[in-house]
Amino acid sequence: MIVAIDGKVVKKEPTSICIKCASGVTYKLAVSLQCSMLIKEENVELYVTQIIREDANLLFGFVDIDEQRMFEKLIKLNGVGPSTALAICSTLTPTAFSLALKNSDTDSFIKVPGIGLKSAKRILVELGDFVLENSLDLTAQERNDAALALEALGFKKDKIQAVLFTCKSSSTQELIKEALNKLQK
């Protein structure tokens, strides 16, 4: 079983990457859009999830271990295959995924291509208690408080959520200040 790949990026597309290893073998891995954006260097090391089927040997690459855990948890759900799980990883960062689960936010999952209200509700019910280890540096309450404060200032909810996931502040006050700076640009 392949668990990681280290090598030179030979070809990069938005949802796949070809990596040539030191042994001379080149592997093609499916990646999320989030992962693809993070790969900037010529040499890269990716965590790998390998799915072996009767007709295929599929490799999925991840820069972030939390994104890999998210993917692996999603593919275990009934009705969520690797393509849908990768679409969720492309749409939601591990932090956004954790917050959507904690807040029972069906809207975050409905934004994913191929996920409707029924599927979003099923994901929330089945994964409601699932938490990624490194994805929440702030508590959900601190982020929620910051979101409410920004909403009270007149910013739209979807823009607020998108900006909050990019912020790195460690307290509610700092988070609000950082988000305000980003929202006003």
C-alpha positions as CSV (number, residue, x, y, z in Angstrom):
1,M,0.0,0.0,0.0
2,I,1.3,3.4,-0.9
3,V,1.1,5.9,2.0
4,A,3.2,8.8,0.7
5,I,5.0,9.9,-2.5
6,D,8.0,12.1,-2.7
7,G,9.3,13.3,-6.1
8,K,9.5,15.9,-8.9
9,V,6.3,17.4,-10.3
10,V,6.2,16.4,-14.0
11,K,2.7,17.6,-14.9
12,K,0.2,19.6,-12.9
13,E,-3.5,20.1,-13.7
14,P,-6.2,21.6,-11.4
15,T,-7.4,18.1,-10.2
16,S,-4.4,15.9,-10.9
17,I,-0.7,15.8,-10.6
18,C,2.1,13.5,-12.0
19,I,5.1,12.9,-9.8
20,K,8.3,11.2,-10.9
21,C,10.0,9.4,-8.0
22,A,13.7,8.9,-7.7
23,S,13.2,5.3,-8.9
24,G,12.1,6.6,-12.3
25,V,8.4,5.6,-11.9
26,T,5.9,8.4,-12.5
27,Y,2.6,8.3,-10.6
28,K,-0.6,10.2,-11.4
29,L,-2.6,11.3,-8.4
30,A,-6.0,12.9,-8.2
31,V,-5.8,16.0,-5.9
32,S,-8.3,18.5,-4.7
33,L,-8.3,22.1,-5.9
34,Q,-7.1,23.2,-2.4
35,C,-4.2,20.8,-2.7
36,S,-3.4,21.8,-6.2
37,M,-3.2,25.5,-5.2
38,L,-0.8,24.6,-2.4
39,I,1.7,22.8,-4.6
40,K,4.1,25.5,-5.8
41,E,7.4,23.8,-5.8
42,E,9.0,21.5,-8.3
43,N,9.6,18.8,-5.7
44,V,6.8,17.7,-3.4
45,E,5.8,15.1,-0.8
46,L,2.2,14.1,-0.7
47,Y,0.2,11.9,1.7
48,V,-1.5,9.2,-0.4
49,T,-4.8,7.4,-0.1
50,Q,-4.9,4.3,-2.4
51,I,-8.1,2.8,-3.5
52,I,-7.8,-0.6,-5.2
53,R,-10.8,-1.8,-7.2
54,E,-11.4,-4.7,-9.6
55,D,-10.9,-2.4,-12.6
56,A,-8.7,0.4,-11.2
57,N,-5.9,1.3,-8.8
58,L,-6.6,4.9,-7.8
59,L,-4.2,7.3,-6.0
60,F,-5.3,10.5,-4.2
61,G,-2.7,13.0,-3.0
62,F,-2.9,15.4,-0.1
63,V,-0.5,18.1,1.2
64,D,-2.5,18.4,4.4
65,I,-3.0,15.4,6.7
66,D,-6.3,16.8,7.9
67,E,-7.6,16.9,4.3
68,Q,-6.6,13.3,3.9
69,R,-8.4,12.3,7.1
70,M,-11.5,14.3,5.9
71,F,-11.4,12.4,2.5
72,E,-11.0,9.0,4.1
73,K,-13.9,9.6,6.5
74,L,-16.1,10.8,3.7
75,I,-15.5,7.9,1.4
76,K,-16.7,5.5,4.1
77,L,-20.2,7.1,4.0
78,N,-22.9,5.4,2.0
79,G,-23.4,7.2,-1.3
80,V,-20.2,9.3,-1.1
81,G,-17.6,8.0,-3.5
82,P,-14.0,9.3,-4.1
83,S,-15.2,11.8,-6.7
84,T,-17.7,13.4,-4.4
85,A,-15.3,13.3,-1.4
86,L,-12.7,15.0,-3.6
87,A,-15.3,17.6,-4.6
88,I,-16.0,18.3,-0.9
89,C,-12.2,18.6,-0.3
90,S,-12.0,21.0,-3.2
91,T,-14.8,23.2,-1.9
92,L,-14.2,23.1,1.9
93,T,-10.9,23.4,3.7
94,P,-10.5,21.1,6.7
95,T,-11.3,24.1,8.9
96,A,-14.4,25.0,7.0
97,F,-15.4,21.3,7.0
98,S,-15.0,21.0,10.8
99,L,-17.0,24.3,11.3
100,A,-19.7,23.2,9.0
101,L,-20.1,19.9,11.0
102,K,-20.0,21.7,14.3
103,N,-22.5,24.3,13.3
104,S,-24.7,21.8,11.3
105,D,-24.3,24.1,8.3
106,T,-26.1,22.4,5.3
107,D,-25.4,25.4,3.1
108,S,-21.7,24.8,3.1
109,F,-22.2,21.2,1.8
110,I,-24.9,22.3,-0.7
111,K,-22.2,24.5,-2.4
112,V,-20.4,21.3,-3.4
113,P,-21.2,20.1,-6.9
114,G,-23.2,16.9,-6.7
115,I,-24.4,17.4,-3.1
116,G,-28.0,18.3,-2.5
117,L,-29.9,19.1,0.7
118,K,-30.7,15.4,1.4
119,S,-27.0,14.4,1.0
120,A,-25.9,17.4,3.1
121,K,-28.2,16.4,5.9
122,R,-27.0,12.8,5.8
123,I,-23.4,13.9,6.0
124,L,-24.1,16.1,9.0
125,V,-25.9,13.3,10.8
126,E,-23.3,10.7,10.1
127,L,-20.3,12.9,10.8
128,G,-21.7,15.2,13.4
129,D,-19.2,14.1,16.1
130,F,-16.2,13.9,13.8
131,V,-13.4,16.4,14.5
132,L,-10.1,16.9,12.7
133,E,-7.2,17.2,15.1
134,N,-5.4,20.3,13.7
135,S,-8.2,22.1,11.9
136,L,-9.7,24.2,14.7
137,D,-7.2,26.4,16.4
138,L,-10.0,28.6,17.7
139,T,-13.1,27.2,19.2
140,A,-16.3,27.3,17.2
141,Q,-17.7,29.8,19.6
142,E,-14.9,32.3,19.0
143,R,-15.4,32.0,15.2
144,N,-19.2,32.2,15.6
145,D,-18.8,35.4,17.8
146,A,-16.6,37.0,15.2
147,A,-19.0,36.1,12.4
148,L,-21.9,37.6,14.3
149,A,-20.0,40.8,15.0
150,L,-19.1,41.1,11.3
151,E,-22.7,40.4,10.3
152,A,-23.9,43.1,12.6
153,L,-21.6,45.5,10.8
154,G,-23.4,44.7,7.5
155,F,-21.1,42.2,5.8
156,K,-22.7,39.2,4.0
157,K,-22.6,35.8,5.7
158,D,-20.9,33.9,2.8
159,K,-18.1,36.5,2.5
160,I,-17.6,36.5,6.2
161,Q,-17.2,32.7,6.4
162,A,-14.8,32.7,3.4
163,V,-12.6,35.4,5.0
164,L,-12.7,33.9,8.5
165,F,-11.2,30.6,7.2
166,T,-8.2,32.5,5.9
167,C,-7.6,34.4,9.2
168,K,-4.9,33.2,11.6
169,S,-5.6,35.3,14.7
170,S,-5.8,33.6,18.1
171,S,-8.6,35.5,19.8
172,T,-12.0,36.8,18.9
173,Q,-11.0,40.4,18.9
174,E,-7.9,39.8,16.8
175,L,-10.0,37.7,14.4
176,I,-12.5,40.5,14.0
177,K,-9.8,43.0,13.3
178,E,-8.0,40.7,10.8
179,A,-11.3,39.9,9.0
180,L,-12.3,43.5,8.8
181,N,-9.0,44.4,7.1
182,K,-9.6,41.6,4.6
183,L,-13.3,42.4,4.0
184,Q,-12.6,46.1,3.4
185,K,-10.1,45.4,0.5
